[in-house]
């Protein structure tokens, strides 16, 4: 930084010299024989420059002309502000430029536009619409009018998105330019979007954080994360996602090109297209490793061939829609652009391990109709694409514990997290319902997984990884019956869950399983009952029937290389899309070596604990309360009758069978 002072400015030097060390200036010195007449204030590592034109002694410093200011770090702002205050307003200076903000410009119509679906859509995209008896194209597929777009480009500061689906343009403009945009003949409305400074997202760095060493416990987790959904049954039936195209929207896929977990995918050239909607280029293997880990929960393999996901033979579209420093709404624009791109390139399923919450919305807005991404996701479903989205990681946040968006959209399959040890809701997984009291999440999958990361494999947590597990499961189910529409598949996935038709706002309908499709009727015997409702004077008692009171025994495995020290410090899982390893690096507990023992079987089947799920729903189906109880005796529940209102329904689910008691 260089600061020139005229002969009359020497009296200000002591004040500047006093402020310099206070604000961490690396160094300063005075040059010249007479400091009061010729002073050069220099910083050895310049971050900005304030240059004042030398003035005669009769001109006070407050009339000096400020000719250039360049900022690069906020820490220097107080010192620069002091310099400007000392200088005072320059006479004849130009007014400051108007601020540039983001605007959403809706256009009036698409009249006169010509469009050929056969040349715009890829063959798989055309085939998807034909299978689901959808039109080859509708008005939302037509391009925006070129003349409208030219007019907007001529007025706005810049155009950041052109959306066919919404017949709209997102642009940056000053208030004066926005006023001019409203006067254009093709513009229906110009809506300002709330702006905010860029915020650090907390995304972990893209450095290698995996390890090539895989313990027996980790290997068991890798097998259980797919076996919990019926992975062995799906593989026996030859269902592995082949013929399906899955689009993954994420923050980046660092290391995915060379990682051995994806060797077969790349050899078969099943990554059919990539695009970075942040930098607007084809390279998505930058930005972060989160997408790599999500990708592995769909198609990754361990060195011994153990699949980490259920769709290793699917084709993939990789889209980078997130950035490390978040700008309000910019990521939602990227999500919308990626959805239109995925539709054009033939995606059958979109996996979005992303969510947007309190940095731009209130919980009351999680209704599936407010956010741009929720509306975009709903439109993608209308075009025959199943959208699977993570529910979120805000379950322990006292200010925001509900789902984010686009998981709030009614036709988006929101996936919550399940604890692999207890098979219950994992603490960080976001709760439902939506703001308009619809069921969310819809289903659950493991929230702790083994995933591929640069350098090897990691144990990690988050609903970001529940979502791709479910997307792979959906791909296998759709592979079995390609004639299903997206919403028919959505409905069948919910119905295949282990709690269905019971539900709550922590587990949704529960954990889907392949046996519901491959062995129908094997999981829930028709007409069987497991509990009795006994109405007494003041309570409604729920008693387990004797024939349902036998709990199977379980043989526990021994993993001699996987014993961990007890860690009592709570570990917070960041927002969805920005999960950390579990446990985080640098705090990995040391593993204790237990006495050597025989190696466990390839997959030790774990019996799920005996839980009783119950809720009270009002006449609209909205839950008043819900709970999960571990069963230790047959007399498991007593509900005070005074807490039940006319029209309420008590539902109980035990061992996969749901029974109801209607309150008169």
PLY file of the C-alpha trace (Angstrom):
ply
format ascii 1.0
element vertex 664
property float x
property float y
property float z
element edge 663
property int vertex1
property int vertex2
end_header
0.00 0.00 0.00
1.33 3.44 -0.91
0.07 6.67 0.57
1.34 10.07 -0.61
0.91 13.18 1.57
1.32 16.81 0.52
3.35 19.38 2.53
0.32 20.22 4.69
-0.48 16.62 5.50
2.31 15.80 7.88
0.12 16.30 10.91
-1.83 13.16 9.95
1.22 10.88 9.86
1.32 10.12 13.61
-2.31 8.98 13.51
-1.74 6.68 10.50
1.45 5.30 12.05
-0.51 4.58 15.24
-3.26 2.70 13.40
-0.91 0.61 11.23
0.29 -1.85 13.90
-3.15 -2.02 15.47
-4.60 -3.59 12.34
-1.74 -5.94 11.67
0.07 -4.01 8.94
3.23 -6.02 8.15
5.49 -2.97 8.17
5.63 0.77 7.53
8.28 3.38 7.22
8.74 7.03 6.29
10.93 8.04 3.39
12.56 11.41 2.75
14.48 13.90 4.80
11.44 15.81 6.00
8.62 13.49 7.04
6.12 16.34 7.30
6.73 17.42 3.72
7.31 14.15 1.88
5.97 10.97 3.39
5.65 7.57 1.68
3.65 5.07 3.76
4.56 1.61 2.44
3.33 -1.90 3.24
5.68 -4.68 2.28
2.76 -6.96 1.31
0.16 -4.69 -0.32
-3.47 -5.61 -0.12
-4.98 -2.37 -1.36
-3.73 0.99 -2.51
-4.94 4.42 -1.52
-3.27 7.12 -3.61
-3.84 10.80 -2.87
-2.69 13.42 -5.36
-0.01 15.72 -3.78
-1.53 19.08 -2.97
-0.29 22.55 -2.19
-0.07 23.72 1.38
-3.14 25.88 0.92
-5.35 22.93 0.03
-6.45 20.86 3.02
-6.24 17.10 2.87
-10.03 16.74 2.86
-10.08 18.07 -0.72
-7.50 15.59 -1.99
-8.60 13.47 -4.93
-9.05 9.77 -4.22
-8.13 8.09 -7.52
-7.87 4.36 -6.82
-8.89 1.90 -4.12
-8.49 -1.86 -4.46
-9.70 -4.23 -1.78
-8.65 -7.87 -1.34
-9.04 -8.65 2.35
-11.63 -7.56 4.88
-9.04 -7.22 7.66
-7.69 -4.05 6.09
-11.08 -2.35 5.96
-10.78 -0.43 9.27
-7.41 1.06 8.30
-8.65 2.06 4.87
-11.78 3.55 6.38
-9.63 5.65 8.68
-7.60 6.91 5.73
-10.76 7.87 3.87
-12.19 9.64 6.89
-8.98 11.61 7.27
-9.09 12.56 3.62
-12.79 13.44 3.69
-15.05 13.52 0.60
-13.33 14.49 -2.61
-14.71 17.52 -4.39
-16.27 16.68 -7.71
-15.97 12.91 -7.18
-18.28 10.68 -9.21
-21.22 9.12 -7.30
-20.71 5.49 -6.25
-21.99 2.89 -8.73
-25.39 1.34 -8.13
-25.27 -2.08 -6.48
-25.77 -5.09 -8.73
-28.31 -7.64 -7.48
-29.81 -10.85 -8.79
-33.21 -10.80 -10.49
-35.56 -13.48 -11.78
-37.11 -12.35 -15.05
-40.23 -14.22 -16.13
-41.12 -14.03 -19.81
-44.60 -13.73 -21.25
-44.76 -16.58 -23.73
-42.91 -18.76 -26.22
-45.06 -17.90 -29.22
-43.52 -18.60 -32.62
-40.71 -20.81 -31.27
-39.88 -23.90 -33.29
-38.69 -27.02 -31.52
-37.77 -30.55 -32.66
-37.66 -33.02 -29.76
-35.86 -35.63 -31.85
-32.81 -33.41 -32.26
-32.82 -31.87 -28.80
-33.35 -34.94 -26.59
-30.97 -37.87 -26.52
-32.38 -41.28 -27.54
-32.55 -42.47 -23.89
-34.51 -39.33 -22.97
-36.97 -39.98 -25.79
-37.30 -43.64 -24.77
-38.02 -42.67 -21.14
-40.94 -40.50 -22.19
-42.30 -43.15 -24.52
-42.23 -45.83 -21.81
-44.17 -43.62 -19.43
-46.63 -42.49 -22.11
-45.53 -38.89 -21.84
-45.62 -36.47 -24.78
-42.44 -36.16 -26.78
-42.28 -32.54 -25.61
-44.44 -29.87 -24.04
-44.22 -26.11 -23.79
-41.78 -26.27 -20.89
-39.26 -27.98 -23.19
-39.37 -25.26 -25.83
-36.50 -22.75 -25.77
-37.10 -19.18 -24.66
-37.57 -16.70 -27.47
-34.23 -15.54 -28.82
-35.40 -11.96 -29.31
-36.55 -11.72 -25.67
-33.19 -13.03 -24.55
-31.27 -10.56 -26.71
-33.24 -7.67 -25.24
-32.47 -8.81 -21.70
-28.76 -9.25 -22.43
-28.66 -5.74 -23.87
-30.05 -4.23 -20.65
-28.82 -6.43 -17.78
-25.35 -6.48 -16.34
-25.05 -10.23 -17.00
-27.24 -13.30 -17.55
-26.54 -16.25 -15.25
-29.27 -18.73 -16.26
-31.74 -19.28 -19.07
-34.46 -21.75 -18.04
-36.67 -23.47 -20.58
-38.73 -25.13 -17.88
-39.79 -21.86 -16.25
-39.53 -19.63 -19.34
-37.37 -17.33 -17.27
-33.96 -15.72 -17.11
-31.83 -15.11 -14.07
-29.60 -12.06 -14.36
-27.59 -9.53 -12.44
-28.65 -5.93 -12.78
-28.71 -2.58 -11.03
-32.05 -1.18 -9.83
-32.09 1.15 -12.84
-31.48 -1.75 -15.19
-34.20 -3.76 -13.46
-36.63 -0.89 -14.06
-35.70 -0.95 -17.74
-36.16 -4.73 -17.85
-39.74 -4.33 -16.61
-40.47 -2.13 -19.61
-39.42 -4.74 -22.17
-42.38 -6.08 -24.20
-41.56 -9.75 -23.60
-41.10 -9.49 -19.83
-43.96 -10.56 -17.58
-42.29 -9.76 -14.26
-38.94 -8.93 -12.69
-38.55 -10.24 -9.15
-35.55 -9.40 -6.98
-33.97 -12.32 -5.25
-32.76 -11.83 -1.74
-29.02 -11.29 -1.78
-26.35 -12.02 0.74
-22.60 -11.99 0.96
-20.80 -15.20 0.16
-20.58 -17.49 3.16
-18.01 -20.14 3.88
-19.76 -23.46 3.50
-17.55 -25.48 5.79
-16.82 -28.07 3.11
-13.83 -30.15 3.93
-10.79 -29.90 1.70
-10.28 -32.09 -1.32
-7.06 -33.65 0.00
-6.71 -37.40 0.26
-8.37 -38.55 3.45
-9.15 -42.19 2.82
-7.05 -45.11 3.95
-6.30 -48.28 1.99
-6.67 -50.34 5.17
-10.13 -51.82 5.61
-10.89 -53.41 8.98
-13.23 -56.35 9.43
-15.74 -54.00 11.05
-15.60 -51.63 8.08
-15.95 -54.52 5.65
-18.97 -55.74 7.57
-20.52 -52.26 7.42
-19.95 -52.15 3.66
-21.86 -55.40 3.26
-24.64 -54.45 5.65
-25.33 -51.08 4.03
-26.55 -52.89 0.91
-27.78 -56.08 2.62
-30.17 -53.99 4.74
-32.03 -53.19 1.52
-31.88 -56.75 0.20
-28.69 -56.46 -1.80
-27.98 -60.21 -1.96
-31.49 -60.89 -3.26
-31.11 -58.21 -5.93
-27.76 -59.60 -7.08
-29.15 -63.14 -7.21
-31.92 -61.82 -9.44
-29.40 -60.10 -11.70
-30.59 -56.61 -10.71
-27.69 -54.17 -10.60
-28.98 -50.99 -12.24
-28.06 -52.03 -15.77
-29.92 -50.01 -18.38
-30.66 -47.15 -15.96
-29.08 -43.70 -16.11
-28.51 -41.93 -12.77
-27.59 -38.24 -12.52
-25.64 -37.19 -9.42
-25.72 -33.52 -8.34
-22.96 -32.67 -5.88
-20.09 -30.39 -4.87
-17.35 -32.19 -6.78
-15.87 -35.57 -7.60
-12.20 -35.19 -6.72
-10.30 -38.44 -7.19
-13.13 -40.34 -8.87
-11.24 -40.74 -12.15
-8.36 -42.80 -10.78
-9.93 -44.42 -7.75
-9.96 -48.24 -8.04
-13.53 -48.31 -6.68
-14.70 -46.90 -10.03
-12.29 -48.78 -12.29
-15.01 -50.92 -13.88
-17.31 -47.94 -14.40
-14.62 -46.05 -16.31
-13.48 -49.09 -18.26
-17.03 -49.61 -19.49
-17.35 -45.87 -20.21
-20.51 -45.64 -18.15
-19.91 -42.04 -17.08
-21.69 -40.80 -20.17
-21.50 -37.04 -19.53
-20.17 -34.53 -17.00
-20.69 -30.81 -16.53
-19.62 -28.25 -13.95
-22.47 -25.75 -13.60
-20.37 -23.61 -11.27
-17.42 -23.03 -13.60
-19.36 -23.89 -16.75
-17.10 -26.55 -18.13
-16.94 -30.34 -18.44
-14.49 -30.98 -15.59
-16.37 -32.03 -12.45
-13.40 -33.69 -10.76
-12.68 -30.58 -8.70
-14.23 -28.79 -5.76
-14.47 -31.52 -3.14
-14.63 -35.23 -2.40
-18.23 -35.36 -1.22
-19.51 -36.31 -4.66
-16.90 -39.07 -4.90
-18.18 -40.62 -1.68
-21.80 -40.31 -2.82
-20.89 -41.85 -6.21
-19.31 -44.82 -4.44
-22.56 -45.49 -2.54
-24.11 -46.13 -5.94
-21.39 -47.84 -7.95
-18.23 -48.24 -5.85
-16.49 -51.57 -5.21
-14.05 -52.69 -2.53
-10.83 -54.36 -3.71
-12.41 -57.79 -3.09
-15.40 -56.87 -5.25
-17.80 -56.08 -2.41
-20.26 -53.47 -3.72
-20.71 -50.28 -1.74
-23.95 -49.50 -3.59
-26.69 -51.31 -5.45
-26.30 -49.94 -8.98
-22.72 -50.74 -10.07
-23.83 -51.42 -13.67
-25.84 -48.23 -14.21
-24.76 -45.32 -16.39
-24.05 -41.97 -14.78
-24.28 -38.26 -15.39
-22.07 -36.27 -13.02
-23.00 -32.65 -12.38
-21.22 -30.20 -10.10
-23.80 -27.76 -8.76
-22.23 -26.64 -5.47
-19.32 -24.39 -4.56
-17.20 -24.07 -1.46
-18.29 -20.48 -0.84
-22.03 -20.28 -1.08
-23.88 -17.46 -2.72
-27.58 -17.17 -2.08
-29.63 -18.80 -4.88
-26.66 -19.34 -7.20
-26.57 -23.03 -6.27
-30.31 -23.37 -6.82
-29.87 -21.95 -10.30
-27.15 -24.53 -10.91
-29.45 -27.28 -9.62
-32.19 -26.21 -12.04
-29.75 -26.02 -14.95
-28.43 -29.48 -14.06
-31.97 -30.90 -13.93
-32.74 -29.60 -17.43
-29.40 -31.01 -18.62
-30.11 -34.40 -17.01
-33.56 -34.52 -18.61
-32.09 -33.82 -22.04
-29.38 -36.47 -21.61
-31.71 -39.27 -20.60
-31.49 -39.50 -16.81
-33.96 -41.89 -15.19
-33.04 -40.98 -11.61
-31.59 -37.84 -10.05
-29.70 -38.32 -6.80
-29.33 -35.03 -4.97
-27.38 -35.29 -1.72
-27.87 -31.57 -1.19
-30.25 -29.37 0.74
-30.94 -25.71 1.41
-32.20 -24.51 4.77
-31.72 -21.58 7.13
-29.22 -19.61 5.06
-32.00 -18.65 2.71
-35.34 -19.94 4.05
-37.53 -20.32 7.11
-38.98 -23.68 8.23
-42.44 -22.40 7.32
-41.32 -22.24 3.68
-40.50 -25.95 3.45
-43.78 -26.65 1.67
-42.52 -27.88 -1.70
-43.75 -24.76 -3.50
-41.52 -21.92 -2.32
-37.95 -22.75 -3.32
-36.75 -22.82 -6.89
-35.18 -26.27 -6.46
-38.38 -27.79 -5.04
-40.36 -26.54 -8.02
-37.63 -27.72 -10.39
-37.58 -31.17 -8.77
-41.36 -31.49 -9.06
-41.14 -30.58 -12.74
-38.42 -33.19 -13.28
-40.76 -35.84 -11.86
-43.47 -34.72 -14.29
-41.00 -35.48 -17.06
-40.57 -39.08 -15.87
-37.49 -38.73 -13.64
-37.43 -40.13 -10.12
-35.82 -37.54 -7.81
-34.17 -38.95 -4.68
-32.95 -36.40 -2.14
-31.28 -36.49 1.26
-33.59 -35.40 4.08
-30.88 -33.33 5.77
-28.57 -33.42 8.78
-30.31 -30.91 11.05
-32.02 -33.31 13.44
-29.97 -32.05 16.38
-30.17 -28.38 15.45
-32.48 -26.61 17.93
-33.19 -23.82 15.46
-33.82 -25.99 12.41
-34.45 -29.70 12.86
-36.76 -30.29 9.92
-36.07 -31.33 6.34
-34.56 -28.98 3.79
-35.43 -28.29 0.21
-35.85 -29.88 -2.38
-36.64 -32.81 -0.07
-39.83 -30.93 0.86
-41.41 -31.38 -2.58
-44.31 -33.83 -2.49
-43.05 -35.94 -5.40
-39.41 -36.07 -4.22
-38.39 -39.24 -2.38
-36.83 -37.80 0.80
-34.45 -40.27 2.47
-33.67 -40.10 6.17
-30.81 -41.72 8.06
-30.91 -45.00 9.99
-28.43 -46.03 12.70
-26.79 -49.30 11.57
-26.45 -50.48 15.18
-29.97 -49.83 16.43
-31.95 -49.67 13.16
-33.58 -46.52 14.55
-33.50 -42.92 13.40
-29.92 -41.65 13.60
-29.72 -38.52 15.72
-28.57 -36.03 13.08
-31.15 -37.02 10.45
-33.72 -34.26 9.87
-37.31 -34.75 10.92
-40.59 -34.19 9.12
-43.22 -33.24 8.37
-43.17 -30.63 5.63
-44.50 -27.17 6.46
-47.90 -28.16 5.05
-47.92 -31.30 7.25
-47.11 -33.91 4.59
-45.12 -37.02 5.46
-41.37 -36.51 5.31
-38.98 -38.26 5.17
-40.57 -40.91 2.95
-38.13 -43.77 3.66
-34.79 -44.37 5.40
-31.46 -46.07 4.71
-28.19 -46.40 6.61
-26.79 -43.02 7.68
-23.34 -44.40 8.47
-21.55 -46.04 5.55
-18.22 -47.07 4.16
-17.43 -44.98 1.09
-14.60 -44.45 -1.35
-12.50 -41.30 -1.01
-9.17 -40.21 -2.49
-6.50 -42.41 -0.98
-8.74 -45.32 -0.07
-11.95 -45.75 1.88
-13.61 -43.91 4.77
-16.36 -44.49 7.29
-18.59 -41.46 7.00
-21.97 -40.21 8.19
-24.84 -38.22 6.76
-28.13 -38.56 4.92
-26.07 -37.64 1.87
-25.14 -41.33 1.79
-28.58 -42.66 2.67
-29.84 -41.04 -0.52
-27.56 -42.84 -3.05
-28.17 -46.16 -1.32
-31.88 -45.61 -1.93
-31.31 -44.35 -5.47
-29.42 -47.55 -6.28
-32.24 -49.62 -4.78
-34.75 -47.71 -6.90
-32.65 -48.37 -10.01
-32.78 -52.11 -9.38
-36.54 -52.07 -8.84
-37.02 -50.03 -12.03
-34.71 -52.36 -13.93
-37.05 -55.20 -13.03
-40.10 -53.36 -14.38
-39.25 -50.62 -16.88
-42.89 -49.89 -17.59
-43.44 -48.21 -14.24
-43.86 -44.46 -14.25
-41.76 -42.37 -11.90
-44.64 -41.86 -9.48
-45.66 -45.53 -9.61
-42.11 -46.41 -8.63
-42.24 -43.76 -5.89
-45.39 -45.35 -4.46
-44.02 -48.89 -4.63
-40.79 -47.91 -2.90
-42.79 -46.52 0.02
-45.03 -49.59 0.13
-42.00 -51.92 0.24
-40.72 -50.38 3.49
-40.78 -52.45 6.65
-43.15 -50.19 8.61
-45.70 -49.56 5.85
-48.54 -48.58 6.23
-47.34 -47.24 9.57
-45.29 -44.05 9.39
-43.78 -41.36 11.55
-41.79 -38.17 11.04
-38.45 -39.76 11.94
-38.50 -42.97 9.86
-41.14 -42.25 7.23
-42.43 -45.66 6.11
-39.17 -47.25 7.21
-36.51 -49.26 5.39
-37.49 -50.71 1.98
-36.44 -54.25 1.16
-36.05 -56.20 -2.07
-38.11 -59.10 -0.73
-41.24 -56.98 -1.16
-40.65 -57.14 -4.93
-38.92 -60.48 -5.34
-40.80 -62.46 -2.67
-44.17 -60.74 -2.33
-46.12 -61.78 0.75
-43.10 -63.24 2.51
-42.52 -60.35 4.91
-46.00 -59.60 6.23
-48.33 -62.61 6.62
-51.86 -61.65 5.66
-54.34 -61.37 8.51
-51.78 -61.97 11.25
-51.98 -59.81 14.36
-49.28 -59.16 16.92
-50.97 -56.93 19.54
-54.31 -56.50 21.26
-55.94 -53.15 22.10
-57.62 -53.31 25.51
-59.78 -50.34 26.46
-59.93 -49.88 30.22
-61.55 -47.19 32.36
-58.95 -44.47 31.84
-56.35 -45.96 29.52
-55.99 -47.78 26.23
-53.59 -50.67 26.85
-51.54 -52.34 24.11
-50.49 -55.91 24.88
-48.33 -58.12 22.69
-49.88 -61.47 21.84
-48.11 -64.57 23.19
-47.30 -65.94 19.74
-45.54 -62.68 18.84
-43.59 -62.41 22.08
-40.72 -64.71 21.12
-37.58 -62.74 20.17
-34.95 -64.62 18.09
-31.50 -65.07 19.56
-28.46 -63.54 17.92
-24.81 -64.57 17.80
-22.51 -61.57 17.96
-19.36 -61.49 15.79
-15.81 -60.78 17.00
-13.74 -58.25 15.02
-10.32 -58.31 16.64
-9.00 -55.34 14.63
-11.99 -53.06 15.10
-12.33 -52.35 18.83
-12.40 -48.59 19.48
-11.82 -46.56 22.60
-14.89 -44.97 24.10
-15.29 -41.42 22.83
-17.68 -39.37 24.95
-17.29 -36.13 22.97
-20.37 -35.45 20.83
-19.77 -35.28 17.09
-21.88 -32.92 15.03
-22.63 -33.90 11.46
-22.62 -30.82 9.20
-25.38 -29.85 6.82
-26.32 -32.23 4.05
-23.81 -32.11 1.24
-21.02 -31.15 3.64
-20.65 -34.19 5.88
-17.40 -35.05 7.57
-15.81 -38.39 8.17
-17.04 -40.37 11.14
-15.08 -39.88 13.33
-13.46 -36.74 11.85
-9.79 -36.90 10.81
-7.31 -36.08 13.54
-9.67 -37.46 16.19
-9.75 -41.08 15.02
-9.64 -43.19 18.18
-6.85 -45.69 18.40
-7.84 -49.25 17.75
-7.17 -51.77 20.48
-5.97 -55.20 19.55
-8.15 -57.94 21.02
-6.99 -61.52 21.43
-6.79 -63.28 18.11
-9.85 -65.28 17.22
-11.39 -67.02 14.24
-12.37 -64.82 11.29
-16.12 -64.14 11.09
-18.33 -65.47 8.35
-18.45 -63.38 5.16
-21.65 -61.70 6.35
-22.96 -62.09 9.86
-26.75 -61.66 9.74
-27.80 -59.26 12.47
-31.30 -59.60 13.87
-33.10 -56.28 14.18
-34.06 -55.42 17.76
-37.67 -55.82 18.75
-39.27 -52.39 18.66
-42.87 -51.30 18.90
-43.72 -48.18 16.90
-46.87 -46.25 17.70
-48.45 -42.94 16.84
-51.65 -40.95 17.27
-53.02 -39.34 14.10
-55.88 -36.86 13.84
-58.75 -37.22 11.37
-56.62 -35.57 8.65
-53.81 -38.08 9.11
-51.47 -35.55 10.75
-49.55 -37.03 13.66
-50.13 -35.62 17.11
-47.42 -37.79 18.65
-45.26 -40.79 17.86
-42.77 -42.96 19.70
-40.61 -46.07 19.43
-40.38 -48.42 22.39
-38.02 -51.32 22.92
-40.04 -54.36 23.87
-39.07 -55.95 27.19
-42.48 -57.32 28.22
-45.86 -58.03 26.67
-47.68 -55.15 28.41
-45.82 -52.58 26.43
-47.99 -49.44 26.26
-50.76 -47.56 28.07
-52.28 -44.43 26.51
-54.46 -42.17 28.72
-57.88 -41.88 27.09
-58.06 -38.20 28.00
-55.25 -37.51 25.52
-57.24 -38.91 22.60
-59.67 -36.69 20.72
-62.69 -37.72 18.66
-61.57 -38.90 15.25
-58.05 -39.81 16.38
-56.49 -43.09 15.30
-53.90 -45.03 17.29
-51.63 -47.13 15.09
-49.15 -49.69 16.33
-46.52 -51.48 14.27
-44.80 -54.51 15.73
-42.71 -57.00 13.76
-43.82 -55.51 10.46
-47.56 -55.69 11.13
-49.60 -52.51 11.60
-52.85 -52.44 13.57
-55.17 -49.52 14.23
-57.54 -48.44 16.96
-59.99 -45.66 15.97
-61.11 -43.37 18.76
-64.90 -42.95 18.59
0 1
1 2
2 3
3 4
4 5
5 6
6 7
7 8
8 9
9 10
10 11
11 12
12 13
13 14
14 15
15 16
16 17
17 18
18 19
19 20
20 21
21 22
22 23
23 24
24 25
25 26
26 27
27 28
28 29
29 30
30 31
31 32
32 33
33 34
34 35
35 36
36 37
37 38
38 39
39 40
40 41
41 42
42 43
43 44
44 45
45 46
46 47
47 48
48 49
49 50
50 51
51 52
52 53
53 54
54 55
55 56
56 57
57 58
58 59
59 60
60 61
61 62
62 63
63 64
64 65
65 66
66 67
67 68
68 69
69 70
70 71
71 72
72 73
73 74
74 75
75 76
76 77
77 78
78 79
79 80
80 81
81 82
82 83
83 84
84 85
85 86
86 87
87 88
88 89
89 90
90 91
91 92
92 93
93 94
94 95
95 96
96 97
97 98
98 99
99 100
100 101
101 102
102 103
103 104
104 105
105 106
106 107
107 108
108 109
109 110
110 111
111 112
112 113
113 114
114 115
115 116
116 117
117 118
118 119
119 120
120 121
121 122
122 123
123 124
124 125
125 126
126 127
127 128
128 129
129 130
130 131
131 132
132 133
133 134
134 135
135 136
136 137
137 138
138 139
139 140
140 141
141 142
142 143
143 144
144 145
145 146
146 147
147 148
148 149
149 150
150 151
151 152
152 153
153 154
154 155
155 156
156 157
157 158
158 159
159 160
160 161
161 162
162 163
163 164
164 165
165 166
166 167
167 168
168 169
169 170
170 171
171 172
172 173
173 174
174 175
175 176
176 177
177 178
178 179
179 180
180 181
181 182
182 183
183 184
184 185
185 186
186 187
187 188
188 189
189 190
190 191
191 192
192 193
193 194
194 195
195 196
196 197
197 198
198 199
199 200
200 201
201 202
202 203
203 204
204 205
205 206
206 207
207 208
208 209
209 210
210 211
211 212
212 213
213 214
214 215
215 216
216 217
217 218
218 219
219 220
220 221
221 222
222 223
223 224
224 225
225 226
226 227
227 228
228 229
229 230
230 231
231 232
232 233
233 234
234 235
235 236
236 237
237 238
238 239
239 240
240 241
241 242
242 243
243 244
244 245
245 246
246 247
247 248
248 249
249 250
250 251
251 252
252 253
253 254
254 255
255 256
256 257
257 258
258 259
259 260
260 261
261 262
262 263
263 264
264 265
265 266
266 267
267 268
268 269
269 270
270 271
271 272
272 273
273 274
274 275
275 276
276 277
277 278
278 279
279 280
280 281
281 282
282 283
283 284
284 285
285 286
286 287
287 288
288 289
289 290
290 291
291 292
292 293
293 294
294 295
295 296
296 297
297 298
298 299
299 300
300 301
301 302
302 303
303 304
304 305
305 306
306 307
307 308
308 309
309 310
310 311
311 312
312 313
313 314
314 315
315 316
316 317
317 318
318 319
319 320
320 321
321 322
322 323
323 324
324 325
325 326
326 327
327 328
328 329
329 330
330 331
331 332
332 333
333 334
334 335
335 336
336 337
337 338
338 339
339 340
340 341
341 342
342 343
343 344
344 345
345 346
346 347
347 348
348 349
349 350
350 351
351 352
352 353
353 354
354 355
355 356
356 357
357 358
358 359
359 360
360 361
361 362
362 363
363 364
364 365
365 366
366 367
367 368
368 369
369 370
370 371
371 372
372 373
373 374
374 375
375 376
376 377
377 378
378 379
379 380
380 381
381 382
382 383
383 384
384 385
385 386
386 387
387 388
388 389
389 390
390 391
391 392
392 393
393 394
394 395
395 396
396 397
397 398
398 399
399 400
400 401
401 402
402 403
403 404
404 405
405 406
406 407
407 408
408 409
409 410
410 411
411 412
412 413
413 414
414 415
415 416
416 417
417 418
418 419
419 420
420 421
421 422
422 423
423 424
424 425
425 426
426 427
427 428
428 429
429 430
430 431
431 432
432 433
433 434
434 435
435 436
436 437
437 438
438 439
439 440
440 441
441 442
442 443
443 444
444 445
445 446
446 447
447 448
448 449
449 450
450 451
451 452
452 453
453 454
454 455
455 456
456 457
457 458
458 459
459 460
460 461
461 462
462 463
463 464
464 465
465 466
466 467
467 468
468 469
469 470
470 471
471 472
472 473
473 474
474 475
475 476
476 477
477 478
478 479
479 480
480 481
481 482
482 483
483 484
484 485
485 486
486 487
487 488
488 489
489 490
490 491
491 492
492 493
493 494
494 495
495 496
496 497
497 498
498 499
499 500
500 501
501 502
502 503
503 504
504 505
505 506
506 507
507 508
508 509
509 510
510 511
511 512
512 513
513 514
514 515
515 516
516 517
517 518
518 519
519 520
520 521
521 522
522 523
523 524
524 525
525 526
526 527
527 528
528 529
529 530
530 531
531 532
532 533
533 534
534 535
535 536
536 537
537 538
538 539
539 540
540 541
541 542
542 543
543 544
544 545
545 546
546 547
547 548
548 549
549 550
550 551
551 552
552 553
553 554
554 555
555 556
556 557
557 558
558 559
559 560
560 561
561 562
562 563
563 564
564 565
565 566
566 567
567 568
568 569
569 570
570 571
571 572
572 573
573 574
574 575
575 576
576 577
577 578
578 579
579 580
580 581
581 582
582 583
583 584
584 585
585 586
586 587
587 588
588 589
589 590
590 591
591 592
592 593
593 594
594 595
595 596
596 597
597 598
598 599
599 600
600 601
601 602
602 603
603 604
604 605
605 606
606 607
607 608
608 609
609 610
610 611
611 612
612 613
613 614
614 615
615 616
616 617
617 618
618 619
619 620
620 621
621 622
622 623
623 624
624 625
625 626
626 627
627 628
628 629
629 630
630 631
631 632
632 633
633 634
634 635
635 636
636 637
637 638
638 639
639 640
640 641
641 642
642 643
643 644
644 645
645 646
646 647
647 648
648 649
649 650
650 651
651 652
652 653
653 654
654 655
655 656
656 657
657 658
658 659
659 660
660 661
661 662
662 663
